Amino acid sequence: MAHINENFRKLQAGYLFPEIGRRVKAFSEANPNAPIIRLGIGDVTLPLAPAVVAAMHEAVDEMGTAAGFHGYGPENGYDFLLEPIVEHDFRARSVEISTDEVFVSDGSKQDSGNIQEIFGQDCRIAVTDPTYPVYVDTNVMAGRTGEADEQGRFEGIVYLPSTAENDFMPGPPDQTVEIAYLCSPNNPTGAVASRENLEAWVAWARKNDAVIIFDAAYDAFIQDPALPHSIYEIEGARECAIEMRSFSKRAGFTGVRCAYTVVPKELTGSTLSGERVALHDLWSRRHATKFNSVSFVVQRAAAAAYSPEGRKQTAEQVAYYMANAAQLREGLGAAGFKLFGGEHAPYIWMQTPAGLSSWDCFDRLLNDANVVATPGSGFGASGEGYIRISAFNSRENVEEAVVRIRDTFAG
Ligand code: MLT
């Protein structure tokens, strides 16, 4: 008999976004003419940048020639992509990362879910709460937790509440923790870490021999150049942090799939007997065993996002979404809703009106405004009483959504 991995049974039945998808589908089947506006899952809506499309076409044509055909690529990515990554994402901000510390992959969702495999079963993890559900669920699947309590908090995980009082950027834990997941700009709260925030985390990790998994999938949305884009802008982070970046939101790649993870060579973990082992070697071993590189065509597309035209065009896309975020902030703020985020991130974190629970607010918005948002409690117990509104949609839909949300709760 094939025994199942019973850890899966500790999880809530469905992953958050498919669950929302099911509710929206049921609603639209019952109300086929409802003009639904989707500001739920953070999925980009603008077409790919022309420079990216041209690079994909060229790469396809190249693959159709004997001389230009490519089979399996190098596991960590082609140099034509690794070089612009280290140049534009790091050296431009005075950070030195070598190309062999970068692992190109098909998504930060996968990377942030898979990274836990290189750590011991007994590692205790900390997450900010609310958090991107992948960090928690993958550790539950791996058996690093007990059961969830009635609020959905798993035994064995340290939850660090992100609240209005701490500007949704909690500091490091007091308890012993070996691995901490941080996301800045933050999904779901839209908050952004300051240099001081990250300095405190890096100092904590170094003092406690802990590892920070830093998810910077939304770095392109940072508007203030003084704010850190990379945790490696903080001295000492190379010895305590792994960083993830994605092309999904910054270049519209949610359906194309390309991302990367940086594991510096200095970063080590310990065996039970105290021997230090480079995490780079473990991740490299895992990557080579379980992954066969991102397709040549997609890597050419990602590299094109760094060309002068690609940078300009993708920056315009980011600016478009951030103008949507500004519309949401202004329109809903003027209507009296209490809002956070949306200044350096494509997400608005809104307090639910009239003391509604997150899911009740979700239902009210779906039924009365025909607007899909994401219930804050789906990201963790401390998200209860909030709803996340995504800025990824057309300006027209965002403007219409503002009116509908306002009218739904007017009076
Ligand atoms: C979200 O809406 O939180 C994101 O789109 C999910 C993801 O990036 O996987």
Residues whose N, C-alpha, C, O or C-beta is under 5 A from the ligand:
A	BS01	MLT	G40 I41 G42 D43 K109 N187
